[in-house]
Each structure stands twice: as structure tokens, then as C-alpha cells.
Amino acid sequence: MDLQRVHNILDNKEKCDIFYDERPVWIQGVNQHVAKIGFIDNFEEKDVYIEDLYEKNLYN
């Protein structure tokens, strides 16, 4: 995923299926090239590089 796409999702409150390491996540915020994410399947949070995030529908 690229920075522009992350901003589009955050600015438009768009509902998207976003994944990190095959786990569904939601983006809490972004700072430069790092996104703070929350995992949908538990309460874990993590800072990751935005290029490590992807949308499932782009790869199916």
C-alpha cells in the first residue's frame, strides 16, 4: 500500500479490508511511512511500515 492510499482511506472513512501479515487490521493513524494499526481479531496494536499493508481484494 502507498501513503496516498492510506490518506484516502483515513480521509474518507472508507470501509476497506486491510491486512498485515494475513491478519485483518484497521489503521489508527499514520506518521510519515509508519502506520499505527489495530488488529481486528484482538486488542493488539502495532506500528508498521505502510508498504507492508495491503488490501485483500487487490490480490484475489
PDBQT receptor file of N, H, CA, C and O in Angstrom, charges set to zero:
ATOM      1  N   MET A   1       0.849  -1.164   0.000  1.00  0.00    +0.000 N 
ATOM      2  CA  MET A   1       0.000   0.000   0.000  1.00  0.00    +0.000 C 
ATOM      3  C   MET A   1       0.900   1.234   0.000  1.00  0.00    +0.000 C 
ATOM      4  O   MET A   1       2.021   1.195   0.506  1.00  0.00    +0.000 OA
ATOM      5  N   ASP A   2       0.405   2.311  -0.564  1.00  0.00    +0.000 N 
ATOM      6  H   ASP A   2      -0.506   2.342  -0.975  1.00  0.00    +0.000 HD
ATOM      7  CA  ASP A   2       1.213   3.526  -0.559  1.00  0.00    +0.000 C 
ATOM      8  C   ASP A   2       0.573   4.596   0.332  1.00  0.00    +0.000 C 
ATOM      9  O   ASP A   2      -0.576   4.463   0.752  1.00  0.00    +0.000 OA
ATOM     10  N   LEU A   3       1.324   5.638   0.608  1.00  0.00    +0.000 N 
ATOM     11  H   LEU A   3       2.258   5.745   0.268  1.00  0.00    +0.000 HD
ATOM     12  CA  LEU A   3       0.907   6.693   1.526  1.00  0.00    +0.000 C 
ATOM     13  C   LEU A   3      -0.368   7.380   1.048  1.00  0.00    +0.000 C 
ATOM     14  O   LEU A   3      -1.242   7.681   1.860  1.00  0.00    +0.000 OA
ATOM     15  N   GLN A   4      -0.487   7.628  -0.236  1.00  0.00    +0.000 N 
ATOM     16  H   GLN A   4       0.224   7.383  -0.895  1.00  0.00    +0.000 HD
ATOM     17  CA  GLN A   4      -1.680   8.295  -0.767  1.00  0.00    +0.000 C 
ATOM     18  C   GLN A   4      -2.930   7.461  -0.512  1.00  0.00    +0.000 C 
ATOM     19  O   GLN A   4      -3.970   8.008  -0.144  1.00  0.00    +0.000 OA
ATOM     20  N   ARG A   5      -2.846   6.156  -0.700  1.00  0.00    +0.000 N 
ATOM     21  H   ARG A   5      -2.001   5.711  -0.998  1.00  0.00    +0.000 HD
ATOM     22  CA  ARG A   5      -3.988   5.272  -0.465  1.00  0.00    +0.000 C 
ATOM     23  C   ARG A   5      -4.392   5.281   1.018  1.00  0.00    +0.000 C 
ATOM     24  O   ARG A   5      -5.579   5.309   1.340  1.00  0.00    +0.000 OA
ATOM     25  N   VAL A   6      -3.413   5.259   1.903  1.00  0.00    +0.000 N 
ATOM     26  H   VAL A   6      -2.448   5.237   1.642  1.00  0.00    +0.000 HD
ATOM     27  CA  VAL A   6      -3.701   5.315   3.343  1.00  0.00    +0.000 C 
ATOM     28  C   VAL A   6      -4.443   6.606   3.673  1.00  0.00    +0.000 C 
ATOM     29  O   VAL A   6      -5.424   6.584   4.417  1.00  0.00    +0.000 OA
ATOM     30  N   HIS A   7      -3.985   7.724   3.128  1.00  0.00    +0.000 N 
ATOM     31  H   HIS A   7      -3.188   7.742   2.524  1.00  0.00    +0.000 HD
ATOM     32  CA  HIS A   7      -4.650   9.006   3.381  1.00  0.00    +0.000 C 
ATOM     33  C   HIS A   7      -6.071   9.014   2.805  1.00  0.00    +0.000 C 
ATOM     34  O   HIS A   7      -6.983   9.566   3.421  1.00  0.00    +0.000 OA
ATOM     35  N   ASN A   8      -6.264   8.407   1.631  1.00  0.00    +0.000 N 
ATOM     36  H   ASN A   8      -5.524   7.959   1.131  1.00  0.00    +0.000 HD
ATOM     37  CA  ASN A   8      -7.608   8.318   1.052  1.00  0.00    +0.000 C 
ATOM     38  C   ASN A   8      -8.546   7.560   1.981  1.00  0.00    +0.000 C 
ATOM     39  O   ASN A   8      -9.683   7.977   2.200  1.00  0.00    +0.000 OA
ATOM     40  N   ILE A   9      -8.077   6.467   2.514  1.00  0.00    +0.000 N 
ATOM     41  H   ILE A   9      -7.154   6.128   2.336  1.00  0.00    +0.000 HD
ATOM     42  CA  ILE A   9      -8.894   5.651   3.419  1.00  0.00    +0.000 C 
ATOM     43  C   ILE A   9      -9.220   6.429   4.683  1.00  0.00    +0.000 C 
ATOM     44  O   ILE A   9     -10.373   6.453   5.115  1.00  0.00    +0.000 OA
ATOM     45  N   LEU A  10      -8.217   7.065   5.282  1.00  0.00    +0.000 N 
ATOM     46  H   LEU A  10      -7.281   7.045   4.931  1.00  0.00    +0.000 HD
ATOM     47  CA  LEU A  10      -8.437   7.810   6.520  1.00  0.00    +0.000 C 
ATOM     48  C   LEU A  10      -9.311   9.052   6.313  1.00  0.00    +0.000 C 
ATOM     49  O   LEU A  10     -10.177   9.345   7.137  1.00  0.00    +0.000 OA
ATOM     50  N   ASP A  11      -9.089   9.767   5.234  1.00  0.00    +0.000 N 
ATOM     51  H   ASP A  11      -8.385   9.529   4.564  1.00  0.00    +0.000 HD
ATOM     52  CA  ASP A  11      -9.840  10.999   4.981  1.00  0.00    +0.000 C 
ATOM     53  C   ASP A  11     -11.309  10.741   4.664  1.00  0.00    +0.000 C 
ATOM     54  O   ASP A  11     -12.175  11.531   5.043  1.00  0.00    +0.000 OA
ATOM     55  N   ASN A  12     -11.591   9.654   3.979  1.00  0.00    +0.000 N 
ATOM     56  H   ASN A  12     -10.888   9.013   3.671  1.00  0.00    +0.000 HD
ATOM     57  CA  ASN A  12     -12.948   9.358   3.534  1.00  0.00    +0.000 C 
ATOM     58  C   ASN A  12     -13.687   8.401   4.452  1.00  0.00    +0.000 C 
ATOM     59  O   ASN A  12     -14.843   8.062   4.199  1.00  0.00    +0.000 OA
ATOM     60  N   LYS A  13     -13.023   7.960   5.526  1.00  0.00    +0.000 N 
ATOM     61  H   LYS A  13     -12.084   8.235   5.732  1.00  0.00    +0.000 HD
ATOM     62  CA  LYS A  13     -13.621   6.984   6.443  1.00  0.00    +0.000 C 
ATOM     63  C   LYS A  13     -14.141   5.773   5.660  1.00  0.00    +0.000 C 
ATOM     64  O   LYS A  13     -15.175   5.189   5.981  1.00  0.00    +0.000 OA
ATOM     65  N   GLU A  14     -13.391   5.433   4.641  1.00  0.00    +0.000 N 
ATOM     66  H   GLU A  14     -12.551   5.908   4.380  1.00  0.00    +0.000 HD
ATOM     67  CA  GLU A  14     -13.753   4.350   3.737  1.00  0.00    +0.000 C 
ATOM     68  C   GLU A  14     -13.679   2.998   4.442  1.00  0.00    +0.000 C 
ATOM     69  O   GLU A  14     -12.757   2.756   5.221  1.00  0.00    +0.000 OA
ATOM     70  N   LYS A  15     -14.630   2.129   4.177  1.00  0.00    +0.000 N 
ATOM     71  H   LYS A  15     -15.378   2.326   3.545  1.00  0.00    +0.000 HD
ATOM     72  CA  LYS A  15     -14.597   0.768   4.718  1.00  0.00    +0.000 C 
ATOM     73  C   LYS A  15     -13.818  -0.090   3.737  1.00  0.00    +0.000 C 
ATOM     74  O   LYS A  15     -14.258  -0.310   2.609  1.00  0.00    +0.000 OA
ATOM     75  N   CYS A  16     -12.657  -0.577   4.169  1.00  0.00    +0.000 N 
ATOM     76  H   CYS A  16     -12.300  -0.398   5.085  1.00  0.00    +0.000 HD
ATOM     77  CA  CYS A  16     -11.797  -1.388   3.315  1.00  0.00    +0.000 C 
ATOM     78  C   CYS A  16     -11.302  -2.581   4.117  1.00  0.00    +0.000 C 
ATOM     79  O   CYS A  16     -11.144  -2.510   5.336  1.00  0.00    +0.000 OA
ATOM     80  N   ASP A  17     -11.064  -3.660   3.420  1.00  0.00    +0.000 N 
ATOM     81  H   ASP A  17     -11.192  -3.718   2.430  1.00  0.00    +0.000 HD
ATOM     82  CA  ASP A  17     -10.459  -4.827   4.053  1.00  0.00    +0.000 C 
ATOM     83  C   ASP A  17      -8.949  -4.696   3.920  1.00  0.00    +0.000 C 
ATOM     84  O   ASP A  17      -8.384  -4.958   2.858  1.00  0.00    +0.000 OA
ATOM     85  N   ILE A  18      -8.302  -4.287   5.006  1.00  0.00    +0.000 N 
ATOM     86  H   ILE A  18      -8.761  -4.074   5.869  1.00  0.00    +0.000 HD
ATOM     87  CA  ILE A  18      -6.861  -4.062   5.021  1.00  0.00    +0.000 C 
ATOM     88  C   ILE A  18      -6.210  -5.148   5.864  1.00  0.00    +0.000 C 
ATOM     89  O   ILE A  18      -6.726  -5.540   6.910  1.00  0.00    +0.000 OA
ATOM     90  N   PHE A  19      -5.067  -5.624   5.387  1.00  0.00    +0.000 N 
ATOM     91  H   PHE A  19      -4.648  -5.306   4.537  1.00  0.00    +0.000 HD
ATOM     92  CA  PHE A  19      -4.396  -6.730   6.052  1.00  0.00    +0.000 C 
ATOM     93  C   PHE A  19      -2.921  -6.429   6.287  1.00  0.00    +0.000 C 
ATOM     94  O   PHE A  19      -2.281  -5.685   5.544  1.00  0.00    +0.000 OA
ATOM     95  N   TYR A  20      -2.413  -7.041   7.352  1.00  0.00    +0.000 N 
ATOM     96  H   TYR A  20      -2.933  -7.645   7.955  1.00  0.00    +0.000 HD
ATOM     97  CA  TYR A  20      -0.993  -7.032   7.648  1.00  0.00    +0.000 C 
ATOM     98  C   TYR A  20      -0.638  -8.454   8.040  1.00  0.00    +0.000 C 
ATOM     99  O   TYR A  20      -1.219  -9.002   8.977  1.00  0.00    +0.000 OA
ATOM    100  N   ASP A  21       0.292  -9.046   7.348  1.00  0.00    +0.000 N 
ATOM    101  H   ASP A  21       0.763  -8.601   6.587  1.00  0.00    +0.000 HD
ATOM    102  CA  ASP A  21       0.736 -10.412   7.648  1.00  0.00    +0.000 C 
ATOM    103  C   ASP A  21      -0.453 -11.373   7.703  1.00  0.00    +0.000 C 
ATOM    104  O   ASP A  21      -0.556 -12.204   8.605  1.00  0.00    +0.000 OA
ATOM    105  N   GLU A  22      -1.352 -11.243   6.715  1.00  0.00    +0.000 N 
ATOM    106  H   GLU A  22      -1.269 -10.568   5.982  1.00  0.00    +0.000 HD
ATOM    107  CA  GLU A  22      -2.533 -12.107   6.564  1.00  0.00    +0.000 C 
ATOM    108  C   GLU A  22      -3.570 -11.948   7.672  1.00  0.00    +0.000 C 
ATOM    109  O   GLU A  22      -4.470 -12.779   7.792  1.00  0.00    +0.000 OA
ATOM    110  N   ARG A  23      -3.458 -10.890   8.485  1.00  0.00    +0.000 N 
ATOM    111  H   ARG A  23      -2.727 -10.216   8.387  1.00  0.00    +0.000 HD
ATOM    112  CA  ARG A  23      -4.418 -10.626   9.561  1.00  0.00    +0.000 C 
ATOM    113  C   ARG A  23      -5.153  -9.321   9.268  1.00  0.00    +0.000 C 
ATOM    114  O   ARG A  23      -4.525  -8.343   8.862  1.00  0.00    +0.000 OA
ATOM    115  N   PRO A  24      -6.476  -9.288   9.465  1.00  0.00    +0.000 N 
ATOM    116  CA  PRO A  24      -7.224  -8.050   9.214  1.00  0.00    +0.000 C 
ATOM    117  C   PRO A  24      -6.894  -6.986  10.265  1.00  0.00    +0.000 C 
ATOM    118  O   PRO A  24      -6.792  -7.276  11.457  1.00  0.00    +0.000 OA
ATOM    119  N   VAL A  25      -6.731  -5.747   9.788  1.00  0.00    +0.000 N 
ATOM    120  H   VAL A  25      -6.814  -5.512   8.819  1.00  0.00    +0.000 HD
ATOM    121  CA  VAL A  25      -6.368  -4.636  10.659  1.00  0.00    +0.000 C 
ATOM    122  C   VAL A  25      -7.174  -3.401  10.294  1.00  0.00    +0.000 C 
ATOM    123  O   VAL A  25      -7.798  -3.336   9.235  1.00  0.00    +0.000 OA
ATOM    124  N   TRP A  26      -7.148  -2.422  11.194  1.00  0.00    +0.000 N 
ATOM    125  H   TRP A  26      -6.641  -2.475  12.054  1.00  0.00    +0.000 HD
ATOM    126  CA  TRP A  26      -7.659  -1.102  10.871  1.00  0.00    +0.000 C 
ATOM    127  C   TRP A  26      -6.539  -0.108  11.163  1.00  0.00    +0.000 C 
ATOM    128  O   TRP A  26      -5.731  -0.304  12.071  1.00  0.00    +0.000 OA
ATOM    129  N   ILE A  27      -6.512   0.952  10.378  1.00  0.00    +0.000 N 
ATOM    130  H   ILE A  27      -7.168   1.112   9.641  1.00  0.00    +0.000 HD
ATOM    131  CA  ILE A  27      -5.456   1.954  10.503  1.00  0.00    +0.000 C 
ATOM    132  C   ILE A  27      -5.917   3.023  11.478  1.00  0.00    +0.000 C 
ATOM    133  O   ILE A  27      -6.949   3.661  11.271  1.00  0.00    +0.000 OA
ATOM    134  N   GLN A  28      -5.148   3.214  12.543  1.00  0.00    +0.000 N 
ATOM    135  H   GLN A  28      -4.310   2.696  12.712  1.00  0.00    +0.000 HD
ATOM    136  CA  GLN A  28      -5.485   4.210  13.555  1.00  0.00    +0.000 C 
ATOM    137  C   GLN A  28      -4.907   5.575  13.211  1.00  0.00    +0.000 C 
ATOM    138  O   GLN A  28      -5.491   6.608  13.540  1.00  0.00    +0.000 OA
ATOM    139  N   GLY A  29      -3.766   5.572  12.553  1.00  0.00    +0.000 N 
ATOM    140  H   GLY A  29      -3.292   4.733  12.286  1.00  0.00    +0.000 HD
ATOM    141  CA  GLY A  29      -3.124   6.822  12.178  1.00  0.00    +0.000 C 
ATOM    142  C   GLY A  29      -1.871   6.546  11.385  1.00  0.00    +0.000 C 
ATOM    143  O   GLY A  29      -1.439   5.401  11.256  1.00  0.00    +0.000 OA
ATOM    144  N   VAL A  30      -1.290   7.609  10.855  1.00  0.00    +0.000 N 
ATOM    145  H   VAL A  30      -1.641   8.539  10.960  1.00  0.00    +0.000 HD
ATOM    146  CA  VAL A  30      -0.086   7.456  10.046  1.00  0.00    +0.000 C 
ATOM    147  C   VAL A  30       0.860   8.610  10.342  1.00  0.00    +0.000 C 
ATOM    148  O   VAL A  30       0.433   9.746  10.546  1.00  0.00    +0.000 OA
ATOM    149  N   ASN A  31       2.154   8.299  10.362  1.00  0.00    +0.000 N 
ATOM    150  H   ASN A  31       2.501   7.376  10.197  1.00  0.00    +0.000 HD
ATOM    151  CA  ASN A  31       3.199   9.290  10.594  1.00  0.00    +0.000 C 
ATOM    152  C   ASN A  31       4.328   8.981   9.621  1.00  0.00    +0.000 C 
ATOM    153  O   ASN A  31       5.063   8.009   9.795  1.00  0.00    +0.000 OA
ATOM    154  N   GLN A  32       4.458   9.809   8.605  1.00  0.00    +0.000 N 
ATOM    155  H   GLN A  32       3.862  10.599   8.463  1.00  0.00    +0.000 HD
ATOM    156  CA  GLN A  32       5.441   9.601   7.542  1.00  0.00    +0.000 C 
ATOM    157  C   GLN A  32       5.168   8.262   6.859  1.00  0.00    +0.000 C 
ATOM    158  O   GLN A  32       4.148   8.126   6.183  1.00  0.00    +0.000 OA
ATOM    159  N   HIS A  33       6.042   7.276   7.014  1.00  0.00    +0.000 N 
ATOM    160  H   HIS A  33       6.871   7.387   7.563  1.00  0.00    +0.000 HD
ATOM    161  CA  HIS A  33       5.859   5.986   6.344  1.00  0.00    +0.000 C 
ATOM    162  C   HIS A  33       5.518   4.870   7.307  1.00  0.00    +0.000 C 
ATOM    163  O   HIS A  33       5.663   3.691   6.982  1.00  0.00    +0.000 OA
ATOM    164  N   VAL A  34       5.063   5.241   8.493  1.00  0.00    +0.000 N 
ATOM    165  H   VAL A  34       4.945   6.198   8.757  1.00  0.00    +0.000 HD
ATOM    166  CA  VAL A  34       4.702   4.256   9.514  1.00  0.00    +0.000 C 
ATOM    167  C   VAL A  34       3.236   4.444   9.888  1.00  0.00    +0.000 C 
ATOM    168  O   VAL A  34       2.786   5.563  10.131  1.00  0.00    +0.000 OA
ATOM    169  N   ALA A  35       2.498   3.339   9.930  1.00  0.00    +0.000 N 
ATOM    170  H   ALA A  35       2.864   2.429   9.733  1.00  0.00    +0.000 HD
ATOM    171  CA  ALA A  35       1.092   3.373  10.319  1.00  0.00    +0.000 C 
ATOM    172  C   ALA A  35       0.924   2.685  11.664  1.00  0.00    +0.000 C 
ATOM    173  O   ALA A  35       1.551   1.661  11.933  1.00  0.00    +0.000 OA
ATOM    174  N   LYS A  36       0.080   3.253  12.496  1.00  0.00    +0.000 N 
ATOM    175  H   LYS A  36      -0.430   4.085  12.278  1.00  0.00    +0.000 HD
ATOM    176  CA  LYS A  36      -0.315   2.587  13.735  1.00  0.00    +0.000 C 
ATOM    177  C   LYS A  36      -1.571   1.800  13.390  1.00  0.00    +0.000 C 
ATOM    178  O   LYS A  36      -2.567   2.365  12.938  1.00  0.00    +0.000 OA
ATOM    179  N   ILE A  37      -1.511   0.496  13.606  1.00  0.00    +0.000 N 
ATOM    180  H   ILE A  37      -0.702   0.037  13.973  1.00  0.00    +0.000 HD
ATOM    181  CA  ILE A  37      -2.635  -0.360  13.255  1.00  0.00    +0.000 C 
ATOM    182  C   ILE A  37      -3.162  -1.076  14.494  1.00  0.00    +0.000 C 
ATOM    183  O   ILE A  37      -2.450  -1.264  15.481  1.00  0.00    +0.000 OA
ATOM    184  N   GLY A  38      -4.408  -1.462  14.415  1.00  0.00    +0.000 N 
ATOM    185  H   GLY A  38      -4.987  -1.309  13.614  1.00  0.00    +0.000 HD
ATOM    186  CA  GLY A  38      -5.025  -2.308  15.419  1.00  0.00    +0.000 C 
ATOM    187  C   GLY A  38      -5.509  -3.565  14.729  1.00  0.00    +0.000 C 
ATOM    188  O   GLY A  38      -6.080  -3.505  13.639  1.00  0.00    +0.000 OA
ATOM    189  N   PHE A  39      -5.285  -4.689  15.355  1.00  0.00    +0.000 N 
ATOM    190  H   PHE A  39      -4.822  -4.737  16.240  1.00  0.00    +0.000 HD
ATOM    191  CA  PHE A  39      -5.734  -5.953  14.778  1.00  0.00    +0.000 C 
ATOM    192  C   PHE A  39      -7.207  -6.168  15.117  1.00  0.00    +0.000 C 
ATOM    193  O   PHE A  39      -7.629  -5.957  16.254  1.00  0.00    +0.000 OA
ATOM    194  N   ILE A  40      -7.975  -6.584  14.130  1.00  0.00    +0.000 N 
ATOM    195  H   ILE A  40      -7.632  -6.755  13.206  1.00  0.00    +0.000 HD
ATOM    196  CA  ILE A  40      -9.413  -6.766  14.316  1.00  0.00    +0.000 C 
ATOM    197  C   ILE A  40      -9.703  -7.974  15.203  1.00  0.00    +0.000 C 
ATOM    198  O   ILE A  40     -10.711  -7.990  15.909  1.00  0.00    +0.000 OA
ATOM    199  N   ASP A  41      -8.836  -8.980  15.177  1.00  0.00    +0.000 N 
ATOM    200  H   ASP A  41      -8.017  -8.967  14.604  1.00  0.00    +0.000 HD
ATOM    201  CA  ASP A  41      -9.112 -10.220  15.900  1.00  0.00    +0.000 C 
ATOM    202  C   ASP A  41      -8.686 -10.199  17.372  1.00  0.00    +0.000 C 
ATOM    203  O   ASP A  41      -8.938 -11.167  18.090  1.00  0.00    +0.000 OA
ATOM    204  N   ASN A  42      -8.050  -9.122  17.838  1.00  0.00    +0.000 N 
ATOM    205  H   ASN A  42      -7.845  -8.336  17.255  1.00  0.00    +0.000 HD
ATOM    206  CA  ASN A  42      -7.714  -8.982  19.260  1.00  0.00    +0.000 C 
ATOM    207  C   ASN A  42      -7.403  -7.512  19.553  1.00  0.00    +0.000 C 
ATOM    208  O   ASN A  42      -7.633  -6.653  18.702  1.00  0.00    +0.000 OA
ATOM    209  N   PHE A  43      -6.896  -7.222  20.719  1.00  0.00    +0.000 N 
ATOM    210  H   PHE A  43      -6.710  -7.920  21.410  1.00  0.00    +0.000 HD
ATOM    211  CA  PHE A  43      -6.647  -5.829  21.104  1.00  0.00    +0.000 C 
ATOM    212  C   PHE A  43      -5.213  -5.384  20.845  1.00  0.00    +0.000 C 
ATOM    213  O   PHE A  43      -4.802  -4.324  21.319  1.00  0.00    +0.000 OA
ATOM    214  N   GLU A  44      -4.461  -6.160  20.116  1.00  0.00    +0.000 N 
ATOM    215  H   GLU A  44      -4.794  -7.021  19.731  1.00  0.00    +0.000 HD
ATOM    216  CA  GLU A  44      -3.060  -5.850  19.834  1.00  0.00    +0.000 C 
ATOM    217  C   GLU A  44      -2.956  -4.640  18.911  1.00  0.00    +0.000 C 
ATOM    218  O   GLU A  44      -3.743  -4.487  17.977  1.00  0.00    +0.000 OA
ATOM    219  N   GLU A  45      -1.972  -3.782  19.185  1.00  0.00    +0.000 N 
ATOM    220  H   GLU A  45      -1.332  -3.907  19.944  1.00  0.00    +0.000 HD
ATOM    221  CA  GLU A  45      -1.649  -2.649  18.322  1.00  0.00    +0.000 C 
ATOM    222  C   GLU A  45      -0.190  -2.746  17.920  1.00  0.00    +0.000 C 
ATOM    223  O   GLU A  45       0.624  -3.337  18.630  1.00  0.00    +0.000 OA
ATOM    224  N   LYS A  46       0.133  -2.166  16.785  1.00  0.00    +0.000 N 
ATOM    225  H   LYS A  46      -0.528  -1.687  16.208  1.00  0.00    +0.000 HD
ATOM    226  CA  LYS A  46       1.499  -2.273  16.286  1.00  0.00    +0.000 C 
ATOM    227  C   LYS A  46       1.786  -1.113  15.346  1.00  0.00    +0.000 C 
ATOM    228  O   LYS A  46       0.881  -0.617  14.674  1.00  0.00    +0.000 OA
ATOM    229  N   ASP A  47       3.035  -0.681  15.296  1.00  0.00    +0.000 N 
ATOM    230  H   ASP A  47       3.770  -1.084  15.842  1.00  0.00    +0.000 HD
ATOM    231  CA  ASP A  47       3.490   0.291  14.299  1.00  0.00    +0.000 C 
ATOM    232  C   ASP A  47       4.174  -0.483  13.185  1.00  0.00    +0.000 C 
ATOM    233  O   ASP A  47       5.093  -1.263  13.434  1.00  0.00    +0.000 OA
ATOM    234  N   VAL A  48       3.721  -0.264  11.951  1.00  0.00    +0.000 N 
ATOM    235  H   VAL A  48       2.974   0.369  11.749  1.00  0.00    +0.000 HD
ATOM    236  CA  VAL A  48       4.265  -0.998  10.804  1.00  0.00    +0.000 C 
ATOM    237  C   VAL A  48       4.510  -0.026   9.651  1.00  0.00    +0.000 C 
ATOM    238  O   VAL A  48       3.925   1.055   9.601  1.00  0.00    +0.000 OA
ATOM    239  N   TYR A  49       5.372  -0.422   8.737  1.00  0.00    +0.000 N 
ATOM    240  H   TYR A  49       5.848  -1.300   8.777  1.00  0.00    +0.000 HD
ATOM    241  CA  TYR A  49       5.567   0.362   7.519  1.00  0.00    +0.000 C 
ATOM    242  C   TYR A  49       4.341   0.223   6.634  1.00  0.00    +0.000 C 
ATOM    243  O   TYR A  49       3.805  -0.875   6.478  1.00  0.00    +0.000 OA
ATOM    244  N   ILE A  50       3.891   1.339   6.051  1.00  0.00    +0.000 N 
ATOM    245  H   ILE A  50       4.326   2.230   6.177  1.00  0.00    +0.000 HD
ATOM    246  CA  ILE A  50       2.664   1.288   5.255  1.00  0.00    +0.000 C 
ATOM    247  C   ILE A  50       2.802   0.389   4.037  1.00  0.00    +0.000 C 
ATOM    248  O   ILE A  50       1.804  -0.146   3.554  1.00  0.00    +0.000 OA
ATOM    249  N   GLU A  51       4.013   0.211   3.531  1.00  0.00    +0.000 N 
ATOM    250  H   GLU A  51       4.824   0.646   3.923  1.00  0.00    +0.000 HD
ATOM    251  CA  GLU A  51       4.160  -0.665   2.368  1.00  0.00    +0.000 C 
ATOM    252  C   GLU A  51       3.938  -2.141   2.720  1.00  0.00    +0.000 C 
ATOM    253  O   GLU A  51       3.821  -2.979   1.826  1.00  0.00    +0.000 OA
ATOM    254  N   ASP A  52       3.881  -2.462   4.018  1.00  0.00    +0.000 N 
ATOM    255  H   ASP A  52       3.976  -1.782   4.745  1.00  0.00    +0.000 HD
ATOM    256  CA  ASP A  52       3.593  -3.830   4.445  1.00  0.00    +0.000 C 
ATOM    257  C   ASP A  52       2.101  -4.090   4.588  1.00  0.00    +0.000 C 
ATOM    258  O   ASP A  52       1.698  -5.220   4.865  1.00  0.00    +0.000 OA
ATOM    259  N   LEU A  53       1.276  -3.067   4.405  1.00  0.00    +0.000 N 
ATOM    260  H   LEU A  53       1.603  -2.149   4.181  1.00  0.00    +0.000 HD
ATOM    261  CA  LEU A  53      -0.177  -3.226   4.445  1.00  0.00    +0.000 C 
ATOM    262  C   LEU A  53      -0.688  -3.498   3.041  1.00  0.00    +0.000 C 
ATOM    263  O   LEU A  53      -0.103  -3.044   2.058  1.00  0.00    +0.000 OA
ATOM    264  N   TYR A  54      -1.778  -4.238   2.955  1.00  0.00    +0.000 N 
ATOM    265  H   TYR A  54      -2.253  -4.607   3.753  1.00  0.00    +0.000 HD
ATOM    266  CA  TYR A  54      -2.354  -4.498   1.625  1.00  0.00    +0.000 C 
ATOM    267  C   TYR A  54      -3.852  -4.715   1.749  1.00  0.00    +0.000 C 
ATOM    268  O   TYR A  54      -4.380  -5.033   2.815  1.00  0.00    +0.000 OA
ATOM    269  N   GLU A  55      -4.513  -4.530   0.614  1.00  0.00    +0.000 N 
ATOM    270  H   GLU A  55      -4.084  -4.272  -0.252  1.00  0.00    +0.000 HD
ATOM    271  CA  GLU A  55      -5.947  -4.784   0.523  1.00  0.00    +0.000 C 
ATOM    272  C   GLU A  55      -6.140  -6.139  -0.127  1.00  0.00    +0.000 C 
ATOM    273  O   GLU A  55      -5.580  -6.412  -1.189  1.00  0.00    +0.000 OA
ATOM    274  N   LYS A  56      -6.914  -6.968   0.496  1.00  0.00    +0.000 N 
ATOM    275  H   LYS A  56      -7.369  -6.746   1.358  1.00  0.00    +0.000 HD
ATOM    276  CA  LYS A  56      -7.095  -8.351   0.029  1.00  0.00    +0.000 C 
ATOM    277  C   LYS A  56      -7.644  -8.403  -1.383  1.00  0.00    +0.000 C 
ATOM    278  O   LYS A  56      -7.192  -9.211  -2.195  1.00  0.00    +0.000 OA
ATOM    279  N   ASN A  57      -8.623  -7.546  -1.689  1.00  0.00    +0.000 N 
ATOM    280  H   ASN A  57      -8.991  -6.890  -1.030  1.00  0.00    +0.000 HD
ATOM    281  CA  ASN A  57      -9.267  -7.613  -2.999  1.00  0.00    +0.000 C 
ATOM    282  C   ASN A  57      -8.323  -7.304  -4.149  1.00  0.00    +0.000 C 
ATOM    283  O   ASN A  57      -8.635  -7.631  -5.295  1.00  0.00    +0.000 OA
ATOM    284  N   LEU A  58      -7.190  -6.689  -3.883  1.00  0.00    +0.000 N 
ATOM    285  H   LEU A  58      -6.938  -6.423  -2.953  1.00  0.00    +0.000 HD
ATOM    286  CA  LEU A  58      -6.223  -6.407  -4.955  1.00  0.00    +0.000 C 
ATOM    287  C   LEU A  58      -5.448  -7.658  -5.362  1.00  0.00    +0.000 C 
ATOM    288  O   LEU A  58      -4.844  -7.695  -6.434  1.00  0.00    +0.000 OA
ATOM    289  N   TYR A  59      -5.463  -8.677  -4.511  1.00  0.00    +0.000 N 
ATOM    290  H   TYR A  59      -5.953  -8.647  -3.640  1.00  0.00    +0.000 HD
ATOM    291  CA  TYR A  59      -4.650  -9.870  -4.769  1.00  0.00    +0.000 C 
ATOM    292  C   TYR A  59      -5.481 -11.104  -5.020  1.00  0.00    +0.000 C 
ATOM    293  O   TYR A  59      -4.916 -12.180  -5.215  1.00  0.00    +0.000 OA
ATOM    294  N   ASN A  60      -6.804 -10.998  -5.025  1.00  0.00    +0.000 N 
ATOM    295  H   ASN A  60      -7.262 -10.123  -4.867  1.00  0.00    +0.000 HD
ATOM    296  CA  ASN A  60      -7.667 -12.159  -5.289  1.00  0.00    +0.000 C 
ATOM    297  C   ASN A  60      -8.022 -12.238  -6.745  1.00  0.00    +0.000 C 
ATOM    298  O   ASN A  60      -8.742 -13.149  -7.156  1.00  0.00    +0.000 OA
TER     299      ASN A  60
